[in-house]
Amino acid sequence: MTKHSSDLSSSSLQLIRKAAIPTVVAAILAVVVGGIAKGSAGAIGALIGGAIVVVFFTIGQVVLNNVIKNNPSMAMSVAMLMYLVKVAVLFGLMLAFKHTTVFDTKVFASTILLCTLVWTAAEMWAFSTGKVLYVEPGSGPEIVPPVTEKDKLF
């Protein structure tokens, strides 16, 4: 593993952490509020909704980081596609569990929405405050200082 790929994976993990931690906090708050408002069915709905968002968005970010590492020119296209897939799958899950009695579906859907918004906001914050290298260190030609008269004497 090269130094650059190691740096990329640590920055990727840092980005995921910066997005996942506030999302997990929001999910825990949703579990508490869902439990108070709707009982155990509300708490279970919030727990499942929060877990789906954290797992699904983490997987999406890992996939996007691999694309950025291997084919940077495809990054924007893949990011847009991943966003559309995330929205479609989350919407599909909300529809699939629409009539379930195992958990409260309104708390489930609200938690998915809340956690999606928190993840997106935290990710945007992490991108805007992160230090992005525009030139990869060591990727250019090796620059050798010119030999001077002083250097020739020794």
C-alpha positions in Angstrom: 0.0 0.0 0.0 1.4 3.3 -1.0 1.5 6.3 1.3 -1.1 8.1 -0.7 -3.7 5.2 -0.6 -3.1 5.0 3.2 -3.8 8.8 3.5 -6.9 8.5 1.4 -8.3 5.7 3.5 -7.7 7.6 6.7 -9.3 10.7 5.3 -12.2 8.6 4.1 -12.6 7.1 7.6 -12.4 10.6 9.0 -15.2 11.8 6.7 -17.3 8.8 7.5 -16.8 9.4 11.2 -17.7 13.1 10.9 -21.0 12.1 9.2 -21.8 9.0 11.2 -21.3 10.3 14.7 -23.9 13.1 14.5 -26.3 10.7 12.7 -26.0 8.1 15.4 -26.6 10.8 18.0 -29.7 11.9 16.0 -30.9 8.3 15.8 -30.5 7.8 19.6 -32.5 10.9 20.2 -35.1 9.6 17.8 -35.2 6.3 19.7 -35.8 8.1 23.0 -38.4 10.5 21.5 -40.1 7.6 19.6 -40.1 5.5 22.8 -41.7 8.3 24.8 -44.3 9.2 22.1 -45.2 5.8 20.8 -43.9 3.3 23.3 -41.7 0.3 22.3 -43.1 0.3 18.7 -41.8 3.8 18.3 -38.4 3.1 19.7 -38.0 0.0 17.5 -39.1 2.0 14.4 -36.6 4.7 15.2 -33.8 2.2 15.9 -34.4 0.3 12.6 -34.7 3.6 10.7 -31.5 5.0 12.2 -29.5 1.8 11.6 -30.6 1.6 8.0 -29.4 5.2 7.3 -26.1 4.8 9.0 -25.3 1.4 7.4 -26.6 2.4 4.0 -24.8 5.7 3.8 -21.6 4.3 5.2 -21.5 1.7 2.4 -22.3 4.4 -0.1 -19.4 6.5 1.1 -17.0 3.6 1.0 -18.0 2.8 -2.6 -17.6 6.4 -3.6 -14.2 6.6 -2.0 -13.1 3.6 -3.9 -14.3 5.2 -7.2 -12.5 8.4 -6.3 -9.3 6.5 -5.6 -9.4 4.4 -8.8 -11.2 6.6 -11.3 -11.5 10.2 -10.2 -13.1 11.4 -13.4 -16.1 9.2 -12.6 -16.6 10.6 -9.1 -19.3 13.1 -9.8 -21.3 10.7 -12.0 -21.1 7.9 -9.3 -21.9 10.4 -6.5 -25.1 11.5 -8.3 -26.0 7.9 -9.1 -25.4 6.8 -5.5 -27.6 9.7 -4.3 -30.5 8.6 -6.5 -30.1 5.0 -5.5 -30.1 6.0 -1.8 -33.2 8.0 -2.2 -35.0 5.3 -4.2 -34.0 2.5 -1.8 -35.0 4.5 1.3 -38.3 5.4 -0.3 -38.8 1.8 -1.2 -38.1 0.7 2.4 -40.6 3.2 3.7 -43.2 1.8 1.2 -42.3 -1.8 2.0 -42.9 -1.3 5.7 -45.9 0.9 5.3 -48.4 -1.5 6.8 -46.2 -3.3 9.3 -47.3 -3.7 12.9 -43.9 -4.6 14.3 -42.9 -1.0 14.7 -44.4 2.5 14.3 -44.1 3.4 10.6 -44.4 7.1 11.1 -41.5 7.1 13.6 -39.6 4.9 11.3 -40.1 7.2 8.3 -39.4 10.3 10.4 -36.2 8.9 11.7 -35.0 8.0 8.2 -35.7 11.5 7.1 -34.1 13.1 10.2 -31.0 10.9 9.9 -30.6 11.4 6.2 -30.7 15.2 6.7 -28.2 15.0 9.6 -25.9 12.8 7.6 -26.0 15.1 4.5 -25.5 18.2 6.6 -22.6 16.6 8.5 -21.0 15.3 5.3 -21.3 18.8 3.7 -19.7 20.3 6.8 -16.9 17.7 6.7 -16.2 18.4 3.0 -16.2 22.1 3.4 -13.9 22.1 6.4 -11.6 19.3 5.2 -8.2 19.9 3.7 -8.2 18.6 0.2 -4.9 18.1 -1.6 -5.2 19.5 -5.1 -1.7 18.2 -6.1 -0.7 14.8 -4.8 2.7 15.1 -3.0 5.4 13.2 -4.9 3.4 12.8 -8.1 5.4 15.4 -10.2 8.8 15.1 -11.6 11.7 15.0 -9.2 13.3 18.5 -9.0 17.0 18.4 -8.7 18.6 21.7 -7.7 21.1 23.0 -10.2 24.8 22.4 -9.5 26.6 25.6 -8.6 30.3 26.4 -8.7 30.5 26.1 -5.0 29.1 22.5 -5.2 31.8 21.6 -7.8 34.6 22.4 -5.5 33.6 19.8 -3.0 
